[in-house]
Amino acid sequence: MLRFRKMKPSDLDKTDWTNEPLAALLPEGADYLSAHIRNGDTVFVIFEDDRPVGLLEMNAETVGEKPRCAVIGTTVILPEYRRHGLGRILMGLAAGEALDRQIWFLAGAVPQTAEAEGFADGIHMKQTEWFADLRVLDLSDVEGLRYG
C-alpha cells in the first residue's frame, strides 16, 4: 500500500536513506533530503510499506514578486513506479501546500527529456515571460492536475 507523507526533521531517523534506491536518484544522495528538510523546505515522500519510492521537494523561499511562485526543486520517482499518476499526486500535494501559503503559482525547471517535458505539458506547466528557465503552473488551472 502506498502512503504519502510530508516529512519532518524527526522522520529522518526512521529510514536508512543511504541504502535506498531512491537516494541514488537525488542530486546529493541521502544528504540531499536531510539538508532540505532541515532548511525548512517542504518534502513529500511516497512510501510503499517502509520503502521510499518517490519524492517532491518544494523550496521554502519563493521566486518572483508579482506573482510569487513556489519553486519545485527535485521530483523523482523510481522507474518501476512511473506512469501511474504518482507525479501528478505529488504536484497536487505541492499545490495544496502552496495554496495554504497563499501562493497561486508553482514554478520549476523541467529537464529536457521527453518524459519530463511530457509530464510538465500534461499538468499544464507552461513557459512564461516571468522566468527564462522555469515553467509555471497556474493553480487556478486545476484541470491539468486532475486530468491532464
N, C-alpha and C positions, 0 to 999 in steps of 0.2 A: 504494500500500500504506500502511495506517495504522500508525503507531508511537506507543507511549505512553511518555512519558519523565518521570521525576521530575527536575525542574530543579535545577541547582546554580548558584551565582553565576557560575562560569566559562562556563555556557551562554548567558548573556545577550548576549554579543557575537556569537553565531552567527546570530542572526536580527535583522533590522531591524524591530522591532515597531511603529515609528511608521507604517509603510505597510501594516500587516496589518489586514484587515477585522475580525479577532477583537479587536484592541486597541480598536476603536470601541465594542465591547460592554462593555468594562471600565469601572468607575466613574471611574477617573482616567486612562483610556487606557493608553498604553505604560508610563507611570511606575508604575502600579499593580503590575504584575508585578515589576519590579525592586525596588520597595520591600518587597514581601512576601518575596521570595526572600532579600534581604539581611537582613531581620528574623528569618530562621530559620523562617519558615512553610514548610509543605510545599506545593509546586505541581506538579501533574501536568498535562502538556500532551499533547494528541493532535496529531500531525503527519500530514499526507498529503504524502508526499515531504518537502519542506522548509517547507511551508506550515502554520502552526498553525491548527487548525480547532476546537479545544475546550480547555477547561482547568477545573481544580478547584483551589481554594486552601483549605488547612486550617490554621488558626491554630496557632502553636507553643504558645500558652497554652491551658489547659483552662478550663472553667467548671464550677461546682458542686463539692461536696466528696464527698458520698456520694449518688450516684456521681459520679465525674469524667466529664466529657464532652469529647471532641474537637469543636471547632467548625469546621464547614464554612462558609467565608466565601462566596466567589463561585464559582458554577459556570456556565459559559457554553459554548455550542456554536453554531457558525454554523448558521443556519436550514436550509440545504440538507443538513446532516449530522444533523439531529434525527430522532428516531423510528426509530433504527437500533440502539438499545441502548448507545450510547456513554456516556450519562449513568450508566447502570447500571454499566458497566465502571469509570468514574471513581470512583463511590461504592464499588465493590469494592476498588479500589486504596487509597482513603482508609481503608476498614475494615481492610485489611491493615496499613497504617501505624499506625493506632490500636492494633490488637492487639499489634503489635511494641512499642508503648509501654505495654502493659498497661492500656489504656483500653477499656472494654467498651461504650461508647455514643458515637454521633455525634449532634451537635445542630446545627441550622441554622435560620435564618429562611427561610421559604418565601414568595416573592412571591405576592400574591393574584391570580394569573391561573389560568385553567382548566388551562393546560399545566403550570405549575409544581406546582399542587396535585395534579393527576392523577399526575405523576411521583412526588411525595412519597407519595401514597397507594399507588401501585404498588409502591414498595420498602418499604412498611410504616413510614414515618416518622409518628409519632403525637404529638398534643398530650399533654402530661403535666402533672401538678401541679407539676413541678420548675421550669418556666420558662413565663412567660406568653406570651412572644413567639417561642419556638423550638419546633420539632418535634424529636423524639428518635427515633433508630433504635437499637434494642437489637441488638447484634451477635451475640447468641445466636439471633436470628431471621434466619438466613441465607436462608430461603426467599424473602423479599422481594427480595434481591439476585440470587438465582438465577432466579426465575421470575415474580415479581410477584404 
